[in-house]
Amino acid sequence: MPAMREDYDVAVVGGGLVGAATAWGLARAGCRVALLDEGDRAVRASRGNFALVWVQSKGLGLAPYSAWTVRSSDAWAGFAALLRDETGLDVCFQRPGGFHICLSDRELEARATALKRLHNQPGAVDIRAEILDRTQLAKMLPDIGPDVVGASYSPLDGHVNSLRLFRALHTAIALRGVRYLPSHRVDAIARDGGVFRLATSHGEVRAGRVALAAGNANMRLAPMVGLEAPMRPERGQIVVTERLRPFLHHPISTLRQTDEGTVMMGDSHEDSIDPAGLTLGVSAKIAERALRVFPLLADANVVRTWSAIRVMTRDGFPIYDESTTHRGAFVVCCHSGVTLAANHALTLAPMIARGALDPSVVEPFSARRFHVQAPG
Ligand SMILES: Cc1cc2nc3c(=O)[nH]c(=O)nc-3n(C[C@H](O)[C@H](O)[C@H](O)COP(=O)(O)OP(=O)(O)OC[C@H]3O[C@@H](n4cnc5c(N)ncnc54)[C@H](O)[C@@H]3O)c2cc1C
């Protein structure tokens, strides 16, 4: 039998934001990369998200996640500049500081308590969050309505044009010679003589390493290479208005004005992902709350609403892991793929290119955390 030949150094499975950022980082590190994607019929978070590059409130329950998020937020401006230099596309990253708005004293108290708990965790990094009362807030957001009692604020929060980010990453990987293989759903992965063989609907792809970045589908793919990715997909809905004059110069956790002038409102968290369960009730609630925050939105026309399925691990924190049984297999899986895109491209992908994850950086995100026994 002729010796088996690998076609690529790394096969990345999943062409969403996580897979594209990883593939770009691998190509920058000099790897020959194939990026395999299921195609338009797949459920994808990357085309339906809210586009925040968000720091405050990340990491309650896992302090290293907060540090990882701050690292990405700090790297984002450089990441956006690299993408612009390579592709000519401006992804409109801005970090003007962001707010989480509270509409009652109870909400504000709960917010303050959550931020204090986050701050007091062993190993926590300083996210420079503070609680602002209504008067302080009104100086920064003059259009708030009478129901707003205050907000939390962090100068580290920002946002981006997420669809343009997606396009820029795909443009950048094409320019770097990554072979993009759409409509290549990976059905099986086997390791044979040190080479990974990925069975797809269009034949076999062979690679020396494999990086699983297939969102919620990682749950099914990871066990094929001795990894695990326990997931609990979640639905989110977003409501979008027509273009308005610029009035909102900071992103809010559930409301932001895009670089094009539309206002996005959203961030529902729904356990049911069955399309049959979609009703107007959730979008109505989203719009009602947005009106209480900014009464001027009452005159705006809604032009679009959508729902998308979040890639969500069982505990909500990222899973970055490498296989001990199938050397060369990695999983890269998370919610907040917009926020973490800079880390995936600039920190994680170079590790995969070197063939090993650096435990001092990613150990807290191993799926081994799910094996901890409850005290008996
Ligand atoms: C409503 C909503 C709001 C959000 N807001 C934010 C936000 O403000 N900020 C933020 O940082 N993040 C946000 N997110 C999360 C962010 O969108 C996701 O973290 C990110 O898109 C995940 O990217 P992904 O590439 O892992 O997954 P996906 O975009 O789901 O992509 C997975 C890809 O894998 C492919 N695939 C699946 N199975 C296979 C297979 N067997 N073979 C080959 N390919 C396969 C699919 O075709 C798909 O393209 C939000 C998400 C939602 C839904």
The ligand as a Gaussian input file, in Angstrom:
#p B3LYP/6-31G(d) Opt

LIG

0 1
 C      -28.216000      36.041000      19.666000
 C      -26.736000      35.928000      19.857000
 C      -26.013000      37.012000      20.356000
 C      -24.641000      36.908000      20.523000
 N      -23.959000      38.012000      20.936000
 C      -22.613000      37.966000      21.045000
 C      -21.884000      39.127000      21.394000
 O      -22.449000      40.210000      21.544000
 N      -20.540000      39.024000      21.535000
 C      -19.879000      37.846000      21.363000
 O      -18.665000      37.808000      21.551000
 N      -20.548000      36.737000      20.992000
 C      -21.893000      36.770000      20.821000
 N      -22.578000      35.661000      20.437000
 C      -21.838000      34.411000      20.284000
 C      -21.086000      34.312000      19.006000
 O      -21.913000      34.593000      17.911000
 C      -20.576000      32.874000      18.929000
 O      -19.716000      32.627000      20.021000
 C      -19.802000      32.606000      17.709000
 O      -20.496000      32.959000      16.571000
 C      -19.528000      31.123000      17.658000
 O      -18.863000      30.873000      16.485000
 P      -18.586000      29.402000      16.083000
 O      -17.740000      29.500000      14.867000
 O      -18.089000      28.610000      17.229000
 O      -20.011000      28.768000      15.775000
 P      -21.002000      28.879000      14.549000
 O      -21.136000      30.239000      14.042000
 O      -22.251000      28.176000      14.987000
 O      -20.264000      28.073000      13.424000
 C      -20.096000      26.694000      13.471000
 C      -19.808000      26.268000      12.067000
 O      -19.534000      24.876000      12.103000
 C      -20.041000      24.304000      10.927000
 N      -20.266000      22.876000      11.186000
 C      -21.109000      22.316000      12.074000
 N      -21.025000      20.953000      11.987000
 C      -20.086000      20.692000      11.064000
 C      -19.549000      19.487000      10.548000
 N      -19.924000      18.289000      10.987000
 N      -18.631000      19.566000       9.565000
 C      -18.202000      20.773000       9.073000
 N      -18.680000      21.951000       9.555000
 C      -19.610000      21.911000      10.550000
 C      -21.317000      25.056000      10.612000
 O      -21.552000      25.034000       9.229000
 C      -20.994000      26.451000      11.118000
 O      -20.604000      27.327000      10.067000
 C      -23.953000      35.709000      20.248000
 C      -24.664000      34.628000      19.741000
 C      -26.036000      34.739000      19.537000
 C      -26.757000      33.568000      18.972000

